[in-house]
Amino acid sequence: MLTFIINHFSDFIIALTSIVTGASALTALTPGDKDDKVMSKIKNVLDICALNIGNAKTA
């Protein structure tokens, strides 16, 4: 299992960035606030995973 993850790590990164890009585009194209709230929650989870906590800034 670990070797599978190591061998396909770049595929996982591509999939994650594609999901975030698609969700951002959907949020920008739709006028509602409900999807903006969902995207905000997803972004907060990704920030925690990336250790962007407190005063840390993204590059």
VOFI-636550 format. One record per atom (N, C-alpha, C, O): x, y, z; atom name; residue number from 1; residue in three letters. Coordinates in pm, whole numbers. Example, Ala and Ser with C-alpha at 12.3 -4.5 7.8 and 13.67 -1.06 7.14 Angstrom:
<pts>
{x=1319; y=-569; z=780; name=N; resi=1; resn=Ala} .
{x=1230; y=-450; z=780; name=CA; resi=1; resn=Ala} .
{x=1320; y=-330; z=780; name=C; resi=1; resn=Ala} .
{x=1424; y=-332; z=846; name=O; resi=1; resn=Ala} .
{x=1285; y=-225; z=708; name=N; resi=2; resn=Ser} .
{x=1367; y=-106; z=714; name=CA; resi=2; resn=Ser} .
{x=1290; y=3; z=787; name=C; resi=2; resn=Ser} .
{x=1341; y=114; z=804; name=O; resi=2; resn=Ser} .
</pts>
This chain:
<pts>
{x=83; y=-120; z=0; name=N; resi=1; resn=Met} .
{x=0; y=0; z=0; name=CA; resi=1; resn=Met} .
{x=87; y=126; z=0; name=C; resi=1; resn=Met} .
{x=61; y=221; z=-74; name=O; resi=1; resn=Met} .
{x=189; y=125; z=82; name=N; resi=2; resn=Leu} .
{x=278; y=242; z=89; name=CA; resi=2; resn=Leu} .
{x=352; y=262; z=-42; name=C; resi=2; resn=Leu} .
{x=372; y=376; z=-85; name=O; resi=2; resn=Leu} .
{x=394; y=154; z=-105; name=N; resi=3; resn=Thr} .
{x=463; y=169; z=-233; name=CA; resi=3; resn=Thr} .
{x=369; y=224; z=-340; name=C; resi=3; resn=Thr} .
{x=411; y=299; z=-428; name=O; resi=3; resn=Thr} .
{x=241; y=186; z=-333; name=N; resi=4; resn=Phe} .
{x=143; y=240; z=-427; name=CA; resi=4; resn=Phe} .
{x=131; y=391; z=-410; name=C; resi=4; resn=Phe} .
{x=129; y=465; z=-508; name=O; resi=4; resn=Phe} .
{x=123; y=436; z=-286; name=N; resi=5; resn=Ile} .
{x=111; y=579; z=-258; name=CA; resi=5; resn=Ile} .
{x=236; y=653; z=-305; name=C; resi=5; resn=Ile} .
{x=226; y=760; z=-365; name=O; resi=5; resn=Ile} .
{x=352; y=597; z=-278; name=N; resi=6; resn=Ile} .
{x=477; y=661; z=-319; name=CA; resi=6; resn=Ile} .
{x=487; y=667; z=-471; name=C; resi=6; resn=Ile} .
{x=528; y=769; z=-527; name=O; resi=6; resn=Ile} .
{x=449; y=559; z=-538; name=N; resi=7; resn=Asn} .
{x=459; y=554; z=-684; name=CA; resi=7; resn=Asn} .
{x=359; y=646; z=-753; name=C; resi=7; resn=Asn} .
{x=384; y=693; z=-864; name=O; resi=7; resn=Asn} .
{x=246; y=674; z=-689; name=N; resi=8; resn=His} .
{x=141; y=754; z=-750; name=CA; resi=8; resn=His} .
{x=119; y=887; z=-677; name=C; resi=8; resn=His} .
{x=11; y=946; z=-687; name=O; resi=8; resn=His} .
{x=219; y=933; z=-606; name=N; resi=9; resn=Phe} .
{x=207; y=1057; z=-529; name=CA; resi=9; resn=Phe} .
{x=174; y=1175; z=-619; name=C; resi=9; resn=Phe} .
{x=90; y=1258; z=-585; name=O; resi=9; resn=Phe} .
{x=239; y=1185; z=-733; name=N; resi=10; resn=Ser} .
{x=212; y=1297; z=-825; name=CA; resi=10; resn=Ser} .
{x=69; y=1291; z=-878; name=C; resi=10; resn=Ser} .
{x=8; y=1396; z=-901; name=O; resi=10; resn=Ser} .
{x=16; y=1172; z=-897; name=N; resi=11; resn=Asp} .
{x=-123; y=1159; z=-941; name=CA; resi=11; resn=Asp} .
{x=-219; y=1212; z=-836; name=C; resi=11; resn=Asp} .
{x=-319; y=1277; z=-869; name=O; resi=11; resn=Asp} .
{x=-190; y=1184; z=-709; name=N; resi=12; resn=Phe} .
{x=-273; y=1236; z=-600; name=CA; resi=12; resn=Phe} .
{x=-269; y=1388; z=-596; name=C; resi=12; resn=Phe} .
{x=-372; y=1452; z=-576; name=O; resi=12; resn=Phe} .
{x=-152; y=1446; z=-614; name=N; resi=13; resn=Ile} .
{x=-138; y=1592; z=-611; name=CA; resi=13; resn=Ile} .
{x=-215; y=1654; z=-727; name=C; resi=13; resn=Ile} .
{x=-284; y=1754; z=-709; name=O; resi=13; resn=Ile} .
{x=-204; y=1595; z=-845; name=N; resi=14; resn=Ile} .
{x=-277; y=1646; z=-962; name=CA; resi=14; resn=Ile} .
{x=-428; y=1638; z=-938; name=C; resi=14; resn=Ile} .
{x=-501; y=1731; z=-972; name=O; resi=14; resn=Ile} .
{x=-474; y=1528; z=-881; name=N; resi=15; resn=Ala} .
{x=-618; y=1512; z=-854; name=CA; resi=15; resn=Ala} .
{x=-666; y=1616; z=-753; name=C; resi=15; resn=Ala} .
{x=-772; y=1676; z=-772; name=O; resi=15; resn=Ala} .
{x=-589; y=1638; z=-647; name=N; resi=16; resn=Leu} .
{x=-629; y=1736; z=-547; name=CA; resi=16; resn=Leu} .
{x=-633; y=1877; z=-603; name=C; resi=16; resn=Leu} .
{x=-728; y=1952; z=-577; name=O; resi=16; resn=Leu} .
{x=-532; y=1915; z=-680; name=N; resi=17; resn=Thr} .
{x=-532; y=2050; z=-736; name=CA; resi=17; resn=Thr} .
{x=-643; y=2067; z=-840; name=C; resi=17; resn=Thr} .
{x=-698; y=2176; z=-854; name=O; resi=17; resn=Thr} .
{x=-675; y=1961; z=-912; name=N; resi=18; resn=Ser} .
{x=-786; y=1968; z=-1009; name=CA; resi=18; resn=Ser} .
{x=-919; y=1988; z=-938; name=C; resi=18; resn=Ser} .
{x=-1003; y=2064; z=-985; name=O; resi=18; resn=Ser} .
{x=-939; y=1920; z=-827; name=N; resi=19; resn=Ile} .
{x=-1063; y=1935; z=-750; name=CA; resi=19; resn=Ile} .
{x=-1076; y=2076; z=-697; name=C; resi=19; resn=Ile} .
{x=-1183; y=2136; z=-706; name=O; resi=19; resn=Ile} .
{x=-969; y=2130; z=-642; name=N; resi=20; resn=Val} .
{x=-973; y=2266; z=-587; name=CA; resi=20; resn=Val} .
{x=-996; y=2368; z=-698; name=C; resi=20; resn=Val} .
{x=-1072; y=2463; z=-680; name=O; resi=20; resn=Val} .
{x=-931; y=2350; z=-812; name=N; resi=21; resn=Thr} .
{x=-949; y=2442; z=-925; name=CA; resi=21; resn=Thr} .
{x=-1093; y=2439; z=-975; name=C; resi=21; resn=Thr} .
{x=-1152; y=2543; z=-1001; name=O; resi=21; resn=Thr} .
{x=-1148; y=2320; z=-990; name=N; resi=22; resn=Gly} .
{x=-1287; y=2307; z=-1034; name=CA; resi=22; resn=Gly} .
{x=-1385; y=2369; z=-935; name=C; resi=22; resn=Gly} .
{x=-1480; y=2436; z=-976; name=O; resi=22; resn=Gly} .
{x=-1362; y=2348; z=-807; name=N; resi=23; resn=Ala} .
{x=-1450; y=2406; z=-706; name=CA; resi=23; resn=Ala} .
{x=-1439; y=2558; z=-705; name=C; resi=23; resn=Ala} .
{x=-1539; y=2627; z=-686; name=O; resi=23; resn=Ala} .
{x=-1320; y=2609; z=-724; name=N; resi=24; resn=Ser} .
{x=-1302; y=2755; z=-729; name=CA; resi=24; resn=Ser} .
{x=-1373; y=2814; z=-850; name=C; resi=24; resn=Ser} .
{x=-1437; y=2919; z=-839; name=O; resi=24; resn=Ser} .
{x=-1363; y=2748; z=-964; name=N; resi=25; resn=Ala} .
{x=-1432; y=2797; z=-1084; name=CA; resi=25; resn=Ala} .
{x=-1583; y=2792; z=-1065; name=C; resi=25; resn=Ala} .
{x=-1653; y=2886; z=-1105; name=O; resi=25; resn=Ala} .
{x=-1634; y=2686; z=-1005; name=N; resi=26; resn=Leu} .
{x=-1778; y=2676; z=-979; name=CA; resi=26; resn=Leu} .
{x=-1825; y=2786; z=-886; name=C; resi=26; resn=Leu} .
{x=-1930; y=2846; z=-908; name=O; resi=26; resn=Leu} .
{x=-1748; y=2814; z=-784; name=N; resi=27; resn=Thr} .
{x=-1783; y=2919; z=-689; name=CA; resi=27; resn=Thr} .
{x=-1782; y=3056; z=-756; name=C; resi=27; resn=Thr} .
{x=-1868; y=3139; z=-727; name=O; resi=27; resn=Thr} .
{x=-1688; y=3079; z=-845; name=N; resi=28; resn=Ala} .
{x=-1680; y=3209; z=-913; name=CA; resi=28; resn=Ala} .
{x=-1794; y=3227; z=-1014; name=C; resi=28; resn=Ala} .
{x=-1840; y=3339; z=-1035; name=O; resi=28; resn=Ala} .
{x=-1839; y=3119; z=-1074; name=N; resi=29; resn=Leu} .
{x=-1941; y=3128; z=-1178; name=CA; resi=29; resn=Leu} .
{x=-2084; y=3132; z=-1126; name=C; resi=29; resn=Leu} .
{x=-2174; y=3179; z=-1196; name=O; resi=29; resn=Leu} .
{x=-2106; y=3084; z=-1004; name=N; resi=30; resn=Thr} .
{x=-2242; y=3081; z=-950; name=CA; resi=30; resn=Thr} .
{x=-2264; y=3199; z=-857; name=C; resi=30; resn=Thr} .
{x=-2174; y=3235; z=-781; name=O; resi=30; resn=Thr} .
{x=-2383; y=3259; z=-861; name=N; resi=31; resn=Pro} .
{x=-2408; y=3379; z=-781; name=CA; resi=31; resn=Pro} .
{x=-2442; y=3352; z=-634; name=C; resi=31; resn=Pro} .
{x=-2440; y=3446; z=-554; name=O; resi=31; resn=Pro} .
{x=-2472; y=3230; z=-598; name=N; resi=32; resn=Gly} .
{x=-2518; y=3201; z=-462; name=CA; resi=32; resn=Gly} .
{x=-2407; y=3207; z=-358; name=C; resi=32; resn=Gly} .
{x=-2289; y=3196; z=-389; name=O; resi=32; resn=Gly} .
{x=-2449; y=3225; z=-233; name=N; resi=33; resn=Asp} .
{x=-2354; y=3228; z=-122; name=CA; resi=33; resn=Asp} .
{x=-2329; y=3090; z=-63; name=C; resi=33; resn=Asp} .
{x=-2229; y=3068; z=5; name=O; resi=33; resn=Asp} .
{x=-2421; y=2997; z=-88; name=N; resi=34; resn=Lys} .
{x=-2410; y=2865; z=-28; name=CA; resi=34; resn=Lys} .
{x=-2284; y=2793; z=-75; name=C; resi=34; resn=Lys} .
{x=-2213; y=2734; z=6; name=O; resi=34; resn=Lys} .
{x=-2255; y=2798; z=-206; name=N; resi=35; resn=Asp} .
{x=-2135; y=2731; z=-255; name=CA; resi=35; resn=Asp} .
{x=-2008; y=2802; z=-209; name=C; resi=35; resn=Asp} .
{x=-1904; y=2738; z=-194; name=O; resi=35; resn=Asp} .
{x=-2016; y=2933; z=-187; name=N; resi=36; resn=Asp} .
{x=-1901; y=3006; z=-135; name=CA; resi=36; resn=Asp} .
{x=-1867; y=2957; z=6; name=C; resi=36; resn=Asp} .
{x=-1749; y=2946; z=41; name=O; resi=36; resn=Asp} .
{x=-1968; y=2929; z=85; name=N; resi=37; resn=Lys} .
{x=-1946; y=2880; z=221; name=CA; resi=37; resn=Lys} .
{x=-1883; y=2741; z=219; name=C; resi=37; resn=Lys} .
{x=-1794; y=2712; z=299; name=O; resi=37; resn=Lys} .
{x=-1928; y=2656; z=128; name=N; resi=38; resn=Val} .
{x=-1871; y=2521; z=117; name=CA; resi=38; resn=Val} .
{x=-1726; y=2529; z=74; name=C; resi=38; resn=Val} .
{x=-1640; y=2461; z=130; name=O; resi=38; resn=Val} .
{x=-1697; y=2614; z=-25; name=N; resi=39; resn=Met} .
{x=-1559; y=2629; z=-72; name=CA; resi=39; resn=Met} .
{x=-1470; y=2684; z=37; name=C; resi=39; resn=Met} .
{x=-1354; y=2646; z=48; name=O; resi=39; resn=Met} .
{x=-1523; y=2773; z=118; name=N; resi=40; resn=Ser} .
{x=-1446; y=2829; z=229; name=CA; resi=40; resn=Ser} .
{x=-1407; y=2720; z=329; name=C; resi=40; resn=Ser} .
{x=-1295; y=2719; z=380; name=O; resi=40; resn=Ser} .
{x=-1501; y=2629; z=357; name=N; resi=41; resn=Lys} .
{x=-1471; y=2519; z=449; name=CA; resi=41; resn=Lys} .
{x=-1366; y=2426; z=391; name=C; resi=41; resn=Lys} .
{x=-1278; y=2379; z=463; name=O; resi=41; resn=Lys} .
{x=-1376; y=2397; z=260; name=N; resi=42; resn=Ile} .
{x=-1277; y=2312; z=195; name=CA; resi=42; resn=Ile} .
{x=-1139; y=2378; z=201; name=C; resi=42; resn=Ile} .
{x=-1039; y=2312; z=226; name=O; resi=42; resn=Ile} .
{x=-1135; y=2509; z=176; name=N; resi=43; resn=Lys} .
{x=-1008; y=2582; z=180; name=CA; resi=43; resn=Lys} .
{x=-947; y=2578; z=320; name=C; resi=43; resn=Lys} .
{x=-826; y=2565; z=335; name=O; resi=43; resn=Lys} .
{x=-1031; y=2590; z=421; name=N; resi=44; resn=Asn} .
{x=-980; y=2585; z=559; name=CA; resi=44; resn=Asn} .
{x=-918; y=2449; z=590; name=C; resi=44; resn=Asn} .
{x=-814; y=2442; z=656; name=O; resi=44; resn=Asn} .
{x=-981; y=2342; z=544; name=N; resi=45; resn=Val} .
{x=-926; y=2208; z=566; name=CA; resi=45; resn=Val} .
{x=-793; y=2194; z=493; name=C; resi=45; resn=Val} .
{x=-697; y=2140; z=549; name=O; resi=45; resn=Val} .
{x=-786; y=2242; z=369; name=N; resi=46; resn=Leu} .
{x=-661; y=2233; z=294; name=CA; resi=46; resn=Leu} .
{x=-551; y=2319; z=358; name=C; resi=46; resn=Leu} .
{x=-434; y=2280; z=356; name=O; resi=46; resn=Leu} .
{x=-588; y=2435; z=414; name=N; resi=47; resn=Asp} .
{x=-489; y=2517; z=483; name=CA; resi=47; resn=Asp} .
{x=-432; y=2445; z=605; name=C; resi=47; resn=Asp} .
{x=-312; y=2453; z=632; name=O; resi=47; resn=Asp} .
{x=-517; y=2375; z=677; name=N; resi=48; resn=Ile} .
{x=-469; y=2300; z=792; name=CA; resi=48; resn=Ile} .
{x=-377; y=2187; z=748; name=C; resi=48; resn=Ile} .
{x=-274; y=2163; z=810; name=O; resi=48; resn=Ile} .
{x=-414; y=2118; z=640; name=N; resi=49; resn=Cys} .
{x=-329; y=2010; z=587; name=CA; resi=49; resn=Cys} .
{x=-194; y=2064; z=540; name=C; resi=49; resn=Cys} .
{x=-92; y=1995; z=551; name=O; resi=49; resn=Cys} .
{x=-192; y=2187; z=489; name=N; resi=50; resn=Ala} .
{x=-68; y=2248; z=441; name=CA; resi=50; resn=Ala} .
{x=6; y=2321; z=552; name=C; resi=50; resn=Ala} .
{x=109; y=2385; z=527; name=O; resi=50; resn=Ala} .
{x=-45; y=2312; z=675; name=N; resi=51; resn=Leu} .
{x=14; y=2377; z=793; name=CA; resi=51; resn=Leu} .
{x=16; y=2529; z=780; name=C; resi=51; resn=Leu} .
{x=105; y=2595; z=833; name=O; resi=51; resn=Leu} .
{x=-83; y=2585; z=709; name=N; resi=52; resn=Asn} .
{x=-99; y=2731; z=701; name=CA; resi=52; resn=Asn} .
{x=-188; y=2774; z=817; name=C; resi=52; resn=Asn} .
{x=-304; y=2810; z=799; name=O; resi=52; resn=Asn} .
{x=-130; y=2770; z=935; name=N; resi=53; resn=Ile} .
{x=-206; y=2797; z=1057; name=CA; resi=53; resn=Ile} .
{x=-152; y=2924; z=1121; name=C; resi=53; resn=Ile} .
{x=-31; y=2949; z=1118; name=O; resi=53; resn=Ile} .
{x=-241; y=3003; z=1179; name=N; resi=54; resn=Gly} .
{x=-200; y=3125; z=1247; name=CA; resi=54; resn=Gly} .
{x=-161; y=3233; z=1150; name=C; resi=54; resn=Gly} .
{x=-242; y=3273; z=1066; name=O; resi=54; resn=Gly} .
{x=-38; y=3282; z=1160; name=N; resi=55; resn=Asn} .
{x=9; y=3391; z=1076; name=CA; resi=55; resn=Asn} .
{x=81; y=3343; z=951; name=C; resi=55; resn=Asn} .
{x=138; y=3424; z=878; name=O; resi=55; resn=Asn} .
{x=80; y=3214; z=926; name=N; resi=56; resn=Ala} .
{x=148; y=3162; z=806; name=CA; resi=56; resn=Ala} .
{x=77; y=3208; z=681; name=C; resi=56; resn=Ala} .
{x=-46; y=3207; z=675; name=O; resi=56; resn=Ala} .
{x=153; y=3249; z=584; name=N; resi=57; resn=Lys} .
{x=98; y=3298; z=457; name=CA; resi=57; resn=Lys} .
{x=134; y=3199; z=348; name=C; resi=57; resn=Lys} .
{x=239; y=3135; z=351; name=O; resi=57; resn=Lys} .
{x=43; y=3186; z=251; name=N; resi=58; resn=Thr} .
{x=75; y=3102; z=135; name=CA; resi=58; resn=Thr} .
{x=166; y=3180; z=42; name=C; resi=58; resn=Thr} .
{x=165; y=3303; z=41; name=O; resi=58; resn=Thr} .
{x=244; y=3109; z=-35; name=N; resi=59; resn=Ala} .
{x=342; y=3173; z=-123; name=CA; resi=59; resn=Ala} .
{x=276; y=3241; z=-239; name=C; resi=59; resn=Ala} .
{x=344; y=3300; z=-323; name=O; resi=59; resn=Ala} .
</pts>
